Each structure stands twice: as C-alpha cells, then as structure tokens.
Amino acid sequence: MAAAEPGLDELPVEGLRRLYGPEAEADPAGLYERLRAEYGEVAPVLLHGDLPAWLVLGHSANLTVMRTPSRFSRDSRRWTAFQEGRVAADSPLMPVIAWQPLCVFADGAEHRRLRGAVTDGLDGTDRRGTRRFVNRYTAELVARFGATGRADLVSQFAEHLPMLVLTQLVGMPEEYGPRLVEAARDLMKGTDTAIASNDHVVASLGRMVERKRTDPGPDLCSRLMAHDAGLTDQEVLEHLRVVLLAANETTVNLIADTLKMILTDDRFRAHLSGGHMTVPDALDQVLWDSTPMLLIAGRWATGETVLGGRRIKAGDMLLLGLAAGNVDPVVRPDLAKPLHGNRSHLSFGSGPHECPGQDIGRAIAESGIDRLLTLLPDLRLAVPEEELTWSSAWLSRHLVELPVEFTPVEPEVAEQAPAPSGPPAAEPVPVAAAAAAVVAAAVTAGDGANAGASSGEGDGAGALGEAAPASPSGRRRGWWAAFLGWFRR
C-alpha cells in the first residue's frame, strides 16, 4: 500500500456518502452497490454528525474483521472520534456504540467470562420445550384474528410471537408476557413513551432476578445467576435485556420477511408446489436476501492495517455491512440462484461475537411459520406485492405491514388444533402438507383483485394485555428513546 494513500480523516467530507438521511433510508441496498462500484470491498462513509467510518461491503472482508479481534476490537473506547471529543453527548450514535459493561463491548478474558455465561445459559434451553411454547402462542394469536379471515401478519403475529416465547425461556411469569410484548414494540418504534417502556422492561427483569435468587428454575435467568463466571445481579439483568430485545427484534424481522417471501417469491412457489421446500430452506434464503440487520456498528482498529485495499488507522471505526456482504458478487454472482441449506451468510455474524442465540431465533421462526401455515393453509396476500412498504434506518429495514386473507377459522379451532408432530424445531420441518393451498392462493394474490382489501384490524394496545405505561408529561426523551428513534422509525 502506497504511503500516500489517504487515511479516513484525510478524505474530504463533501465527497463522502452518508449512511443516514433520505438517500440511505430510501434505498439502502442501492447505496451499498453504488459504494461497492466506486470503492470496492471497503468504502468510506459518514455517520450522524458527519463522522467518518469505514463500511465493509465484501463478504470476505467482513469475515476478516469479525474473526480477528486482535486487529479489530469490539471496545468502542478506542474510537478516535471519542478520544478527540467529536461525538456529541446527544448523538444518536451514542446508544449504539457507547461502551457498556456487556460481552458485546468486551474483548479477551472479560469477553470470554461474560460470553461464556450467556452461551452456556442459552445452550441449556430445552429445544422441544421451545417448540411447545411456539405452537401454543401461535395458536393463541391466530385465535384472536382467525374468525375475521384477514390479518396483518406483522403487527398481529410477527411482532408478538418472539417476545411471548422469550419471556418463558428467560424465566418470567406468564403474566409478564403481554405487557412486555407491548413494551418491546413501543421501544423499537421509538415513541414518546419509549423511556417508560424501557423502565417497565428493566423493572420486570429486576423483579425476576430478585425472585430467582431464592426460587431458581430451569430458565436462562437462573442459569446465568448460577454460572461459575460469577455474574453480578446487574450483569445478569443487563445481559437478559440484551437477549430479550436483540433476539426479539431480529426474530420479528426474520418471521415477517420469511412469510413475505413464501407468499410472493416465484422461487418459493415453485419449490412449495413440488413439496420439496422446507421452512428452514425459506429461512436460509431470507437470511441471505433480507438479513434482519443491515449492518452492525462496529469494530475499531487496534493499529494501522490494510483491508480491501484501504489504509485503516488505529482508532478508525468499521461498520460490518451484513446486507452488502450477503450479496457480494464474488460469492453470489447469480442472486436468483436458491441457497437452500447454505448457511455461510453473514446475518448472524462470525468469530468470537457471532450471535449466541441464533439457534433459538431460528427455532422460533421455523416452528411459528410452520404452525401458522398449518392453521391457515390457504393464506394469501391481500394486496398486490408492489403495495407493500418498508421503513428503513441506518441499522435495519422493516416490513411495515403484511396484509393477508384466508378462510376464517373459529377461535376454538385455532386454540385446540393439535400441535404438528415431527422433529424438534432445530431440524428441518417440511411444509409440504400446506404447500398446495398456499401456492394456489399466492399465485393469484398480486393480480389486483384484492387491491382494496383491508390490511387487517390492528390488535390495539389491549390485544394481548395492557399497553406499555405512559410517559409522564413533559419528560425528556433520553438516550434509549433517541437510539430507538433512529434504530426503527
């Protein structure tokens, strides 16, 4: 690398593209491809406040950053912009990249201590028990809208199921579930009551940790508290919050995007009609094409190095471009080619910080979608596909609604329908039993015949419980609400 190669802070700001604002939010995939065409595997970009960072676009380059913490640390305190006081206290970046005493910001021995406890705790989860919870809650959710013959599968299904299951897995009383679903939804939409919703999540976790001290059970909270890593109660609480919110948000997106693909994608219709496709196949394709997170912030260079032909200086920030890496033409020259069974995508990360709960997230999505298709075998899109809309921010992209129609199902039928037999959720679950009806409905869904159909009645704050507590009048929105306002609009 030539010595004259400019460093990140030496590049003119006016010549760099922003990862926030209208261009980025209107078409993030298009922006990534323009950056790839101009810069290659690694591109200089601007974050909020026009702070420069490197966006890693190549599949191989992303893996290099993820797998070599000696060169690319997770400790954000290394960031030059922090050290020089260039990050405003109220910057929307702060909640995402400000250092916290969590495994996600740790390296070396401290990372191994905290991460080991979380990984061991999650590995102790009963997969068959998880499937039973998913089947039960899927039936309960379908029972709430089944009689109408229509629903929005984002707000009435995908946004509810993961948190209902996760509260059971972490050890919360069942009555906590509905309120936590509403609080999590409120948090991730960055509303004016987001602070109060966060307070509700923290208070609920605090009560659970206190109770588990004298009444442990076969749950994640108890396993974290008993782990020989010696986590404090505060460390247990904070890691449980990360697990709940991160797993919920990504699994919501995974469920919504997979259902959308099953109902609209020609590749899936063809395989479904032949009875050869499985829900895990669909998930694999979605994890390549519509990763639940567009990018992850971030990593920080521990010293001067070279990546993708760019000179990276110590303290530079690197953003992991998961979505861009998954469509890298070097590894995917033909984006239309199915990738069933190929799990070398970047959606769960890699290396020491690879997502520890990916198997649980997949199990919830697989079992939930399989059960939904069993209960509603003639599920079909209620509007033309081109009318579906997305909401994007710099970290993620969300399907706003997925309006569907189906033959009405009586509530008692949905609630009492037997759980499908078969292997645990961690194994492929065929959907051929419901395939023919799904395909027949999907093929006719986008012809405009149902263009005027309603997107389904909203479930409202009380659909599964009370709404999240209201924020006191005049209360200033803090860092958490600011973060979520940018994270999901």
Disulfide bonds with the S-S distance in Angstrom:
none
